[in-house]
């Protein structure tokens, strides 16, 4: 293909439209606008100051609130001190060593920040800010693309834009996510190598939206849209099925958070597969780090997963009657204590979109109802009420919710209440009945609800993969990684360690890739250079987390999970003994129970409260055995690894893998797979896959924490 061919709109018109945020007439506008911010063009730095750049010595001065403020030197006062007149009108005395140089006007709003004459933090931030204020949300920084979330629908993704970026070199068109996708596609065709596009950033930065745009572009330029042979059994094309997978995943895997109204609460690696002719030949989704706690606990400013609200508000009355759902979100414990609606979003309409997407993907009505059955079961589960007797034994306060739950799950009420309240456990060779306290029962029910939702999600992804799979004709693939970025919360727990460990590994991959390419460029230019592995900078932190000798954080946690009398406190003390004062990446806090790790992005203090239970992720096997023998086929399938009491290990028998298939969590000699072990295995497979590809990088940035356009 001739990548320089001029198709669609002219480059000049596309540049102008991107700057103004206006789509072409032929391009369908998004149905919902998050704001009505008008197009504008930010004046450059020197227009604001109304001064000539060459007449002054300009510096960036650090500022506590603004980050940096530009100004020019009024006087040099000796001992490295200078007086700077800031653009705010004030004169300040500052040490010149803490300032940065300002770039000349010709570098204002530059498309590639690698071209900046002075490449410093202040200039990078200024360039991004100026471009963002002019509706130019995409900017290159050397080999990767920076995307700043505009928090409203810039209409620069229509069919004209696809045509304008197809077969174009990066230097011929303005920065855009389509340009990255086109580069990956052509690199795949040219080199016959698998490609990957890594889209990273914190929650709310726009990772999911940019992932959707990549898939939109690839299906538009590489789909077989003409032949009848391209249609599936549903009468839809493979490309339509790939696009329809997204609303399904968003309904079941996305939720409203403080920072984002449509936050993806799991990581995913979407593999778009191509044949030798460069046409799409299939797709596959792998998922990581699913946020299970959200199923049962949310903050007041957030919501449970979208699908709960969509189902309760949008499903036919006959479906809800069959599943005994007779209330709205405010009537169920797992959806009542948080927000019920999202401004500008119609959950009923979203449910219709979900059902249509499932039909396109090939879900039969019975399969859809199986998924809704699980949702109803979880809602009923949350409404069960227990109380404690004088002997501190838990009993059911009333049976209505439990009866509804057992009806929906296809199990007997008497068997279920016995399994929950007085489960049988093995003591030596004998089975004994054990009464449970109120707290034990409540935790057990929540764990069951989270387990059921995660297993359903795994089965859902597996079903989508089955619909998109094609046995023949695959040659190469482009994988798109959308995964949670580095996290620092008020209280950082086991989940944050897993996320930050993942990002530590991905940052190491980025460093090695970027600096290897840069050093190869030095070699081609004949520059004498001793090769440096910049990825090794992060290795001490990675070793601290996942090393086995001496054991790191995760291995230490796994060891404590099999010790009879281990607690979170003994785990923390053991960790301090292994690493305190022995690694400059590890610190033991003076008072709190936990530890601090110095990551590449920041120092994070972790609280170790509840880590042993989170890592073991135990389930009441008396209940899971009942579910494995349920009269409802889908429920029995979800817990088939527990059918007939086959599992006897803590934490369960089999789990759902990232691709939706079942993988054993039990090992020889009665050992079991912990959450940490499973995550490490998943991550190692992901990194092996990424290392076998030619990567492209997109970094998404959050402009503010108020979701403000």
C-alpha positions as CSV (number, residue, x, y, z in Angstrom):
1,X,0.0,0.0,0.0
2,X,1.1,3.6,-0.7
3,X,1.0,5.2,2.8
4,X,1.3,8.7,1.3
5,X,-1.8,8.5,-0.9
6,X,-4.2,11.4,-0.2
7,X,-7.5,9.9,0.7
8,X,-10.6,11.5,2.3
9,X,-10.4,15.0,3.7
10,X,-7.3,17.2,3.1
11,X,-4.6,17.3,5.8
12,X,-5.1,21.0,6.2
13,X,-8.8,20.6,6.8
14,X,-8.3,17.8,9.3
15,X,-5.7,20.0,11.2
16,X,-8.2,22.8,11.4
17,X,-11.1,20.5,12.4
18,X,-9.1,18.8,15.1
19,X,-8.1,22.2,16.5
20,X,-11.7,23.4,16.5
21,X,-13.1,20.0,17.7
22,X,-15.6,19.9,14.8
23,X,-16.4,16.8,12.9
24,X,-17.0,16.5,9.2
25,X,-20.7,16.6,8.0
26,X,-20.6,12.9,7.0
27,X,-19.3,11.7,10.4
28,X,-22.0,10.6,12.9
29,X,-21.8,12.7,16.1
30,X,-21.9,10.8,19.4
31,X,-25.3,10.6,21.0
32,X,-24.4,12.0,24.4
33,X,-22.3,15.1,25.0
34,X,-20.8,15.4,28.5
35,X,-20.5,19.1,28.2
36,X,-21.0,21.9,25.7
37,X,-17.5,23.4,25.8
38,X,-17.1,25.7,22.8
39,X,-14.1,25.5,20.5
40,X,-11.3,27.9,21.4
41,X,-7.7,28.6,20.6
42,X,-5.4,29.4,23.5
43,X,-3.1,32.4,23.0
44,X,0.6,31.5,23.2
45,X,2.7,32.5,26.2
46,X,4.2,35.7,24.6
47,X,0.9,37.0,23.2
48,X,-0.3,36.9,26.8
49,X,2.7,38.8,28.1
50,X,2.8,41.2,25.1
51,X,6.6,41.2,25.1
52,X,9.3,40.3,22.7
53,X,10.9,36.9,23.6
54,X,14.4,37.8,22.3
55,X,14.6,40.9,24.5
56,X,14.4,38.9,27.8
57,X,15.8,35.9,29.5
58,X,12.8,33.7,30.2
59,X,12.5,31.1,32.9
60,X,10.0,28.7,34.4
61,X,9.7,29.3,38.2
62,X,8.3,26.5,40.4
63,X,4.9,27.4,41.9
64,X,3.1,25.4,44.6
65,X,-0.4,25.6,43.0
66,X,0.3,26.2,39.3
67,X,3.3,23.9,39.0
68,X,5.3,26.5,37.1
69,X,4.9,30.1,36.1
70,X,6.8,31.8,33.4
71,X,8.7,35.0,33.8
72,X,11.7,37.0,32.7
73,X,14.9,37.9,34.6
74,X,14.9,41.4,35.9
75,X,18.3,41.2,37.7
76,X,21.0,38.8,38.6
77,X,21.8,39.2,42.3
78,X,24.8,36.9,42.8
79,X,25.1,33.5,44.6
80,X,22.9,32.0,41.9
81,X,20.0,34.2,43.0
82,X,18.0,36.1,40.4
83,X,14.9,38.3,40.5
84,X,12.2,37.2,38.1
85,X,9.2,39.2,36.9
86,X,6.4,36.6,36.7
87,X,3.5,36.8,34.3
88,X,1.2,37.2,37.3
89,X,2.8,40.6,37.8
90,X,4.9,39.8,40.9
91,X,8.7,39.9,41.2
92,X,10.2,37.0,43.1
93,X,13.8,36.2,44.1
94,X,14.7,32.6,43.3
95,X,17.7,30.3,43.0
96,X,18.3,29.9,39.3
97,X,19.2,26.2,39.8
98,X,15.5,25.4,40.6
99,X,14.2,27.2,37.4
100,X,13.9,25.8,33.9
101,X,14.5,27.5,30.5
102,X,11.5,28.6,28.4
103,X,11.3,27.7,24.8
104,X,11.1,30.3,22.0
105,X,7.6,31.1,20.5
106,X,8.2,28.8,17.5
107,X,7.8,25.9,19.8
108,X,4.4,26.9,21.1
109,X,1.9,24.0,20.8
110,X,4.5,21.8,19.1
111,X,3.1,18.4,17.9
112,X,6.1,16.4,19.0
113,X,7.6,17.4,22.3
114,X,10.9,15.7,21.4
115,X,11.4,18.7,19.1
116,X,11.4,21.2,22.0
117,X,14.7,23.1,22.3
118,X,14.5,22.9,26.1
119,X,13.0,19.6,27.0
120,X,12.1,20.0,30.7
121,X,9.1,19.2,32.9
122,X,7.8,22.8,32.8
123,X,7.9,23.0,29.0
124,X,6.3,19.6,28.6
125,X,3.4,20.6,30.9
126,X,3.0,24.0,29.3
127,X,2.9,22.5,25.8
128,X,0.3,19.9,26.8
129,X,-1.8,22.6,28.6
130,X,-1.7,25.0,25.6
131,X,-2.7,22.3,23.1
132,X,-5.4,21.0,25.4
133,X,-6.9,24.5,25.7
134,X,-7.0,24.6,21.9
135,X,-8.9,21.2,21.8
136,X,-5.7,19.4,20.6
137,X,-5.8,16.5,23.0
138,X,-3.2,14.3,21.3
139,X,0.5,15.1,21.4
140,X,3.6,13.0,20.5
141,X,6.5,12.7,22.9
142,X,9.1,11.0,20.8
143,X,7.9,7.5,20.1
144,X,4.8,7.5,22.1
145,X,1.5,9.4,22.0
146,X,0.1,11.4,24.9
147,X,-3.7,11.7,25.2
148,X,-5.4,14.2,27.6
149,X,-9.0,13.4,28.4
150,X,-11.2,16.3,27.1
151,X,-14.1,15.2,29.3
152,X,-16.5,15.7,26.5
153,X,-17.1,14.3,23.0
154,X,-14.6,15.9,20.6
155,X,-16.1,14.8,17.3
156,X,-12.8,13.9,15.6
157,X,-13.4,10.2,15.1
158,X,-15.9,10.0,12.2
159,X,-15.5,8.2,8.8
160,X,-13.7,11.2,7.3
161,X,-11.0,11.0,10.0
162,X,-10.6,7.3,9.4
163,X,-10.0,8.0,5.7
164,X,-7.7,10.9,6.4
165,X,-5.4,8.8,8.7
166,X,-5.5,5.6,6.6
167,X,-2.1,5.0,4.9
168,X,-0.5,8.2,6.2
169,X,2.9,8.6,7.8
170,X,2.9,10.1,11.2
171,X,4.6,13.3,10.0
172,X,1.8,13.9,7.4
173,X,-1.1,14.3,9.8
174,X,-1.7,15.8,13.3
175,X,-1.2,13.6,16.3
176,X,-4.1,11.2,16.8
177,X,-4.9,7.8,18.2
178,X,-5.8,6.7,14.6
179,X,-2.2,7.4,13.6
180,X,-0.9,5.0,16.2
181,X,-3.4,2.3,15.0
182,X,-2.5,2.9,11.4
183,X,1.3,2.6,12.2
184,X,0.7,-0.7,14.0
185,X,-1.3,-2.1,11.1
186,X,1.3,-1.2,8.5
187,X,4.2,-2.4,10.7
188,X,2.4,-5.7,11.0
189,X,1.9,-5.9,7.2
190,X,5.4,-4.9,6.4
191,X,7.3,-7.0,9.0
192,X,4.8,-9.9,9.4
193,X,5.4,-9.4,13.2
194,X,2.7,-9.2,15.9
195,X,2.1,-5.7,17.2
196,X,0.8,-4.4,20.5
197,X,-0.6,-1.0,21.6
198,X,-0.2,-0.3,25.3
199,X,-2.7,2.2,26.5
200,X,-2.0,3.2,30.1
201,X,-2.9,5.9,32.6
202,X,-4.8,6.4,35.8
203,X,-8.5,5.9,36.2
204,X,-10.5,8.5,34.3
205,X,-7.7,9.4,31.9
206,X,-9.5,8.0,28.8
207,X,-7.9,4.5,28.4
208,X,-11.1,2.7,27.5
209,X,-12.3,5.4,25.1
210,X,-9.0,5.3,23.2
211,X,-9.0,1.5,23.2
212,X,-12.4,1.7,21.5
213,X,-11.1,4.2,18.9
214,X,-8.2,1.8,18.0
215,X,-10.7,-1.1,17.5
216,X,-13.0,1.2,15.5
217,X,-10.1,2.2,13.2
218,X,-8.9,-1.3,12.6
219,X,-12.3,-2.8,11.9
220,X,-12.9,0.1,9.5
221,X,-9.7,-0.3,7.4
222,X,-9.2,-4.1,7.6
223,X,-12.7,-5.6,7.7
224,X,-14.3,-7.7,5.0
225,X,-17.5,-5.6,4.6
226,X,-18.5,-6.8,1.1
227,X,-18.8,-10.5,0.8
228,X,-21.7,-12.7,2.1
229,X,-19.1,-15.2,3.3
230,X,-18.0,-12.6,5.9
231,X,-21.4,-12.7,7.7
232,X,-21.8,-14.9,10.8
233,X,-24.7,-17.1,11.8
234,X,-26.4,-14.0,13.3
235,X,-26.3,-12.2,9.9
236,X,-23.7,-9.8,11.2
237,X,-20.1,-9.4,10.2
238,X,-17.2,-10.4,12.3
239,X,-16.2,-6.7,12.6
240,X,-19.7,-5.9,13.9
241,X,-19.3,-8.6,16.5
242,X,-15.9,-7.3,17.6
243,X,-17.4,-3.8,18.0
244,X,-20.5,-5.2,19.8
245,X,-18.2,-6.9,22.4
246,X,-17.4,-3.5,23.9
247,X,-20.9,-2.5,25.1
248,X,-21.3,-5.9,26.7
249,X,-17.9,-5.6,28.5
250,X,-18.8,-2.1,29.6
251,X,-22.1,-3.1,31.1
252,X,-20.7,-6.0,33.1
253,X,-17.2,-4.6,33.8
254,X,-17.5,-0.9,34.1
255,X,-18.8,1.3,36.9
256,X,-19.1,4.9,38.0
257,X,-16.2,6.0,40.2
258,X,-15.3,9.3,41.8
259,X,-13.1,10.2,38.8
260,X,-14.9,8.5,35.9
261,X,-18.5,7.9,35.0
262,X,-17.6,4.9,32.9
263,X,-14.5,3.4,34.5
264,X,-13.3,0.0,33.4
265,X,-12.8,-2.0,36.6
266,X,-10.6,-4.7,34.9
267,X,-7.6,-4.8,32.6
268,X,-7.9,-6.3,29.2
269,X,-5.7,-7.4,26.3
270,X,-7.8,-7.4,23.1
271,X,-6.1,-9.4,20.3
272,X,-7.4,-8.5,16.8
273,X,-6.2,-11.3,14.5
274,X,-5.5,-10.8,10.8
275,X,-5.0,-13.1,7.8
276,X,-2.2,-12.9,5.3
277,X,-4.1,-10.4,3.2
278,X,-4.4,-8.0,6.1
279,X,-8.1,-8.6,6.7
280,X,-9.5,-9.3,10.2
281,X,-9.8,-13.0,10.8
282,X,-10.8,-13.2,14.5
283,X,-10.4,-11.7,17.9
284,X,-9.8,-12.7,21.5
285,X,-10.0,-11.0,24.9
286,X,-8.0,-11.7,28.0
287,X,-8.8,-10.0,31.3
288,X,-6.9,-9.1,34.4
289,X,-7.3,-7.7,37.9
290,X,-11.1,-7.8,38.0
291,X,-12.4,-5.6,40.9
292,X,-14.5,-8.1,42.8
293,X,-15.1,-6.0,46.0
294,X,-17.2,-3.5,44.1
295,X,-20.0,-6.2,43.7
296,X,-20.7,-5.9,47.5
297,X,-19.2,-2.6,48.6
298,X,-19.1,0.8,47.0
299,X,-18.5,4.4,48.3
300,X,-21.4,6.8,48.4
301,X,-20.1,8.7,45.4
302,X,-19.8,5.6,43.2
303,X,-22.0,2.8,41.8
304,X,-21.9,-0.9,41.5
305,X,-21.4,-2.4,38.0
306,X,-23.6,-0.7,35.3
307,X,-25.5,-3.9,34.4
308,X,-27.3,-4.1,37.8
309,X,-29.0,-0.7,37.2
310,X,-29.6,-1.4,33.5
311,X,-31.2,-4.7,34.3
312,X,-33.5,-3.4,37.1
313,X,-34.6,-0.4,35.1
314,X,-34.7,-1.8,31.5
315,X,-35.5,-5.5,31.6
316,X,-39.0,-6.7,30.7
317,X,-41.3,-7.2,33.6
318,X,-41.8,-10.9,32.7
319,X,-38.0,-11.5,33.0
320,X,-37.9,-9.7,36.4
321,X,-41.0,-11.5,37.6
322,X,-39.5,-14.9,36.7
323,X,-36.4,-13.9,38.7
324,X,-38.4,-12.4,41.6
325,X,-37.0,-8.9,41.1
326,X,-39.7,-6.5,42.3
327,X,-37.8,-3.5,43.4
328,X,-35.4,-0.9,41.9
329,X,-31.8,-0.3,42.9
330,X,-32.8,1.5,46.1
331,X,-34.4,-1.8,47.3
332,X,-31.3,-4.0,47.3
333,X,-28.4,-3.8,49.7
334,X,-25.7,-4.2,47.1
335,X,-27.0,-1.2,45.1
336,X,-28.7,0.9,47.7
337,X,-25.8,2.5,49.6
338,X,-24.3,4.3,46.6
339,X,-25.4,6.5,43.7
340,X,-28.4,5.2,41.7
341,X,-28.0,7.3,38.5
342,X,-25.4,8.9,36.3
343,X,-26.1,12.4,35.0
344,X,-26.8,12.3,31.3
345,X,-27.0,8.4,31.1
346,X,-30.3,6.5,30.6
347,X,-29.9,3.1,32.1
348,X,-33.0,1.8,30.3
349,X,-31.6,2.8,26.9
350,X,-28.2,1.4,27.9
351,X,-30.0,-2.0,28.6
352,X,-31.5,-2.0,25.1
353,X,-28.0,-1.4,23.7
354,X,-26.7,-4.3,25.8
355,X,-29.4,-6.7,24.6
356,X,-28.8,-5.6,21.0
357,X,-25.1,-6.1,21.3
358,X,-25.5,-9.6,22.8
359,X,-27.8,-10.5,19.9
360,X,-25.2,-9.3,17.4
361,X,-22.6,-11.3,19.2
362,X,-24.8,-14.4,19.0
363,X,-26.1,-14.7,22.6
364,X,-29.4,-16.7,22.6
365,X,-32.3,-15.5,24.7
366,X,-31.6,-18.3,27.2
367,X,-28.0,-17.3,27.5
368,X,-28.9,-13.8,28.2
369,X,-31.4,-14.9,30.8
370,X,-28.7,-17.0,32.5
371,X,-26.6,-13.9,33.0
372,X,-29.6,-12.0,34.4
373,X,-30.2,-15.0,36.7
374,X,-26.8,-14.4,38.3
375,X,-27.5,-10.7,38.7
376,X,-30.8,-11.5,40.4
377,X,-29.2,-14.1,42.7
378,X,-26.6,-11.5,43.8
379,X,-29.3,-8.9,44.5
380,X,-31.3,-11.4,46.6
381,X,-28.1,-12.6,48.4
382,X,-27.4,-9.0,49.6
383,X,-31.0,-8.8,51.0
384,X,-30.7,-11.8,53.3
385,X,-30.8,-10.7,56.9
386,X,-29.1,-12.5,59.8
387,X,-28.9,-12.0,63.5
388,X,-26.9,-13.4,66.4
389,X,-28.3,-15.5,69.2
390,X,-27.2,-15.2,72.9
391,X,-24.6,-17.9,72.1
392,X,-23.3,-15.7,69.3
393,X,-24.5,-18.1,66.7
394,X,-25.9,-16.6,63.4
395,X,-29.5,-17.4,62.4
396,X,-31.7,-16.2,59.6
397,X,-33.9,-13.2,60.7
398,X,-36.4,-13.9,58.0
399,X,-36.6,-16.3,55.0
400,X,-38.1,-14.3,52.2
401,X,-34.8,-13.2,50.5
402,X,-33.3,-16.6,51.1
403,X,-36.3,-18.3,49.5
404,X,-36.1,-16.1,46.5
405,X,-32.3,-16.7,46.2
406,X,-32.7,-20.5,46.4
407,X,-35.5,-20.5,43.8
408,X,-33.3,-18.5,41.4
409,X,-30.2,-20.6,42.0
410,X,-32.1,-23.9,41.8
411,X,-31.1,-25.3,45.2
412,X,-33.1,-26.3,48.3
413,X,-33.6,-23.7,51.1
414,X,-33.0,-26.1,53.9
415,X,-29.7,-27.3,52.4
416,X,-28.6,-23.7,51.8
417,X,-29.3,-22.4,55.3
418,X,-27.6,-25.4,56.8
419,X,-24.5,-24.8,54.6
420,X,-24.4,-21.1,55.4
421,X,-25.1,-21.3,59.2
422,X,-23.8,-24.7,60.2
423,X,-21.3,-25.9,57.6
424,X,-19.6,-29.3,57.8
425,X,-15.8,-29.2,58.0
426,X,-13.2,-32.0,58.0
427,X,-11.4,-32.6,61.3
428,X,-8.9,-35.3,60.7
429,X,-10.8,-38.2,59.2
430,X,-14.2,-37.0,60.5
431,X,-16.7,-34.4,59.3
432,X,-18.0,-32.1,62.1
433,X,-20.7,-29.4,62.1
434,X,-19.5,-25.9,63.0
435,X,-21.8,-23.1,64.1
436,X,-20.9,-19.7,62.5
437,X,-20.9,-16.3,64.1
438,X,-22.8,-13.4,62.5
439,X,-19.6,-11.8,61.2
440,X,-18.4,-15.1,59.7
441,X,-21.8,-15.6,57.9
442,X,-21.9,-12.0,56.5
443,X,-18.3,-12.3,55.2
444,X,-19.1,-15.7,53.7
445,X,-22.2,-14.4,51.8
446,X,-20.3,-11.4,50.4
447,X,-17.4,-13.7,49.3
448,X,-19.9,-15.9,47.6
449,X,-21.6,-12.9,45.8
450,X,-18.2,-11.7,44.5
451,X,-17.1,-15.2,43.4
452,X,-20.4,-15.7,41.5
453,X,-20.1,-12.4,39.6
454,X,-16.4,-13.0,38.7
455,X,-17.2,-16.5,37.5
456,X,-20.1,-15.2,35.4
457,X,-17.8,-12.5,34.0
458,X,-15.3,-15.1,33.0
459,X,-18.0,-17.2,31.3
460,X,-19.2,-14.1,29.5
461,X,-15.8,-13.3,28.1
462,X,-15.4,-16.9,27.1
463,X,-18.7,-16.8,25.2
464,X,-17.7,-13.6,23.5
465,X,-14.3,-15.1,22.5
466,X,-16.1,-18.2,21.1
467,X,-18.3,-15.9,18.9
468,X,-15.3,-14.0,17.6
469,X,-13.0,-17.0,17.1
470,X,-12.2,-18.3,13.6
471,X,-10.3,-21.5,13.4
472,X,-8.4,-20.8,10.1
473,X,-6.6,-18.1,8.3
474,X,-4.9,-16.3,11.2
475,X,-1.4,-15.0,10.5
476,X,-0.6,-12.1,12.8
477,X,-2.4,-10.0,15.5
478,X,-2.5,-6.5,16.9
479,X,-3.0,-6.6,20.7
480,X,-4.5,-3.6,22.5
481,X,-3.7,-3.4,26.3
482,X,-6.1,-1.3,28.4
483,X,-5.1,-1.7,32.1
484,X,-5.3,0.3,35.3
485,X,-2.5,2.7,35.9
486,X,-0.5,3.3,39.1
487,X,-2.7,3.9,42.1
488,X,-2.2,5.8,45.4
489,X,-5.3,5.9,47.5
490,X,-5.9,7.1,51.1
491,X,-5.7,3.5,52.2
492,X,-3.6,1.2,49.9
493,X,-4.2,-2.5,50.3
494,X,-3.5,-5.8,48.5
495,X,-5.4,-4.8,45.4
496,X,-3.2,-1.6,45.0
497,X,0.0,-3.7,45.4
498,X,-1.2,-6.0,42.5
499,X,-2.0,-3.0,40.3
500,X,1.2,-1.1,41.1
501,X,3.3,-4.3,40.6
502,X,1.8,-4.7,37.2
503,X,2.6,-1.1,36.3
504,X,6.2,-1.5,37.6
505,X,6.6,-4.4,35.1
506,X,5.0,-2.5,32.3
507,X,7.2,0.6,33.0
508,X,10.2,-1.7,32.8
509,X,9.0,-3.0,29.5
510,X,8.5,0.6,28.3
511,X,12.0,1.7,29.4
512,X,13.7,-1.2,27.8
513,X,11.8,-0.8,24.6
514,X,12.2,3.0,24.3
515,X,15.9,3.1,25.3
516,X,16.8,0.1,23.2
517,X,15.4,1.9,20.2
518,X,17.2,5.1,21.1
519,X,20.5,3.3,21.5
520,X,20.0,1.5,18.2
521,X,19.6,4.9,16.6
522,X,23.0,6.0,18.1
523,X,24.6,2.9,16.6
524,X,23.1,3.6,13.1
525,X,24.4,7.2,13.4
526,X,27.9,5.9,14.3
527,X,27.9,7.4,17.8
528,X,30.2,5.5,20.2
529,X,28.0,4.2,23.0
530,X,28.1,1.6,25.7
531,X,24.8,-0.2,25.9
532,X,22.8,0.5,29.1
533,X,19.8,-1.6,30.3
534,X,17.6,1.2,31.6
535,X,15.0,-1.4,32.7
536,X,17.3,-2.5,35.5
537,X,16.5,0.7,37.4
538,X,13.2,-0.8,38.3
539,X,14.5,-4.3,39.1
540,X,15.1,-3.8,42.8
541,X,11.5,-2.9,43.4
542,X,10.2,-5.8,41.2
543,X,12.5,-8.2,43.2
544,X,11.2,-6.8,46.4
545,X,7.6,-7.7,45.4
546,X,8.0,-11.0,43.5
547,X,11.3,-12.5,44.4
548,X,11.5,-16.1,45.8
549,X,15.0,-16.0,47.3
550,X,15.1,-14.0,49.5
551,X,11.4,-14.1,49.5
552,X,9.6,-10.9,48.4
553,X,6.2,-9.5,49.6
554,X,4.0,-11.9,47.6
555,X,6.0,-15.1,48.4
556,X,6.0,-14.1,52.0
557,X,2.3,-13.6,51.9
558,X,1.8,-17.0,50.2
559,X,3.9,-18.7,52.9
560,X,1.9,-17.2,55.7
561,X,-1.4,-18.2,54.0
562,X,-0.6,-21.9,54.7
563,X,0.7,-21.4,58.2
564,X,-1.8,-22.6,60.9
565,X,-1.7,-19.6,63.2
566,X,-0.5,-16.9,60.9
567,X,-2.2,-13.5,61.0
568,X,-1.8,-10.2,59.2
569,X,0.4,-9.1,62.1
570,X,2.8,-12.1,61.9
571,X,3.0,-11.6,58.1
572,X,3.9,-7.9,58.5
573,X,6.5,-8.7,61.2
574,X,8.1,-11.4,59.0
575,X,8.3,-9.0,56.1
576,X,10.0,-6.3,58.3
577,X,12.6,-8.9,59.3
578,X,13.3,-9.8,55.7
579,X,13.5,-6.4,54.1
580,X,13.7,-3.5,56.7
581,X,17.1,-1.8,56.5
582,X,18.1,-4.3,53.8
583,X,16.6,-2.6,50.8
584,X,16.4,1.1,50.1
585,X,13.0,0.4,48.4
586,X,11.4,-0.8,51.6
587,X,10.5,1.0,54.8
588,X,8.7,-0.1,57.9
589,X,6.3,2.6,59.3
590,X,6.7,3.6,62.9
591,X,3.1,3.0,64.0
592,X,0.8,1.6,61.3
593,X,0.6,-2.1,60.5
594,X,2.0,-2.2,57.0
595,X,5.0,-1.2,54.9
596,X,6.2,1.3,52.4
597,X,7.5,0.6,48.9
598,X,9.4,3.2,46.7
599,X,7.9,2.6,43.3
600,X,9.1,4.3,40.1
601,X,6.1,6.7,40.2
602,X,6.0,7.4,43.9
603,X,6.4,6.1,47.4
604,X,3.3,4.1,48.6
605,X,2.4,3.1,52.1
606,X,0.4,-0.2,52.2
607,X,-1.9,-1.3,55.0
608,X,-1.7,-5.1,55.5
609,X,-5.0,-5.4,57.3
610,X,-7.0,-8.3,55.8
611,X,-4.2,-9.5,53.4
612,X,-4.2,-13.1,54.3
613,X,-8.0,-13.5,53.7
614,X,-7.7,-11.5,50.4
615,X,-4.9,-13.7,49.2
616,X,-6.7,-17.0,50.1
617,X,-10.0,-15.7,48.9
618,X,-11.8,-18.5,50.7
619,X,-15.3,-19.8,49.9
620,X,-17.8,-21.8,51.9
621,X,-17.5,-25.1,50.1
622,X,-20.7,-26.4,51.6
623,X,-22.5,-23.8,49.5
624,X,-20.3,-24.1,46.4
625,X,-21.0,-27.9,46.4
626,X,-24.7,-27.1,46.4
627,X,-24.3,-24.7,43.5
628,X,-22.2,-27.3,41.6
629,X,-25.2,-29.6,41.7
630,X,-27.8,-26.9,41.0
631,X,-30.9,-27.7,38.9
632,X,-30.1,-24.6,36.9
633,X,-27.5,-25.7,34.2
634,X,-25.7,-22.4,34.0
635,X,-25.2,-22.1,37.8
636,X,-24.0,-25.7,37.9
637,X,-21.6,-25.0,35.1
638,X,-20.1,-22.0,37.0
639,X,-19.4,-24.2,40.0
640,X,-18.7,-27.5,38.2
641,X,-15.3,-27.7,39.9
642,X,-17.2,-28.2,43.2
643,X,-19.8,-30.7,42.0
644,X,-20.2,-33.8,44.2
645,X,-17.7,-32.4,46.7
646,X,-14.7,-32.9,44.5
647,X,-12.8,-30.0,46.0
648,X,-11.2,-30.2,49.4
649,X,-8.7,-27.4,49.5
650,X,-9.0,-23.9,50.9
651,X,-10.0,-21.3,48.4
652,X,-11.8,-23.7,46.0
653,X,-11.0,-26.1,43.3
654,X,-10.9,-24.3,39.9
655,X,-11.0,-20.7,39.0
656,X,-11.8,-18.7,35.9
657,X,-8.8,-17.8,33.8
658,X,-8.3,-14.4,32.0
659,X,-9.5,-15.9,28.8
660,X,-12.7,-17.2,30.4
661,X,-11.7,-20.9,30.6
662,X,-11.2,-22.9,33.7
663,X,-7.7,-23.4,35.2
664,X,-6.9,-25.5,38.2
665,X,-6.1,-23.6,41.4
666,X,-5.1,-26.8,43.3
667,X,-1.6,-28.1,43.3
668,X,0.0,-31.4,44.4
669,X,0.2,-32.3,48.1
670,X,-2.9,-30.3,49.0
671,X,-1.5,-26.9,48.2
672,X,-3.7,-24.2,46.6
673,X,-3.4,-21.3,44.3
674,X,-3.5,-17.9,46.0
675,X,-4.8,-14.7,44.4
676,X,-1.2,-13.4,44.3
677,X,0.1,-16.6,42.6
678,X,-2.6,-16.4,40.0
679,X,-1.9,-12.8,39.3
680,X,1.8,-13.4,38.9
681,X,1.2,-16.2,36.5
682,X,-1.2,-14.1,34.4
683,X,1.2,-11.2,34.4
684,X,4.1,-13.4,33.3
685,X,2.0,-14.7,30.4
686,X,1.1,-11.1,29.5
687,X,4.7,-9.9,29.6
688,X,5.8,-12.9,27.5
689,X,3.1,-12.0,24.9
690,X,4.1,-8.3,24.9
691,X,7.8,-9.2,24.5
692,X,6.9,-11.2,21.4
693,X,5.4,-8.1,19.8
694,X,6.5,-4.8,18.4
695,X,5.0,-2.3,20.9
696,X,3.4,1.1,20.4
697,X,2.7,3.3,23.5
698,X,-0.2,5.6,24.4
699,X,-0.2,7.5,27.7
700,X,-3.5,8.8,28.9
701,X,-3.5,11.8,31.2
702,X,-6.2,13.1,33.6
703,X,-6.4,16.9,33.3
704,X,-8.2,17.4,36.6
705,X,-10.0,15.4,39.2
706,X,-13.4,17.1,38.9
707,X,-14.3,15.5,35.5
708,X,-14.3,19.1,34.2
709,X,-14.1,19.9,30.5
